[in-house]
């Protein structure tokens, strides 16, 4: 799951059906795969919006 999420984040154009098949073989359902993809994509989206608008990092976040 983490390998898939990392690949989706860093190399989204390289994700293929083989990656999804690996998740299925590991026991993830199609709904699980959808949830993983949606959460990964949402965090990427939210971080890009914040970065693109220059939103400062919260003071409680360590460098």
Long-range contacts (C-beta under 8 A, 24 or more apart in sequence): 1-26, 1-28, 1-36, 4-36, 4-40, 5-36, 5-39, 5-40, 8-37, 8-40, 8-41, 9-40, 9-44
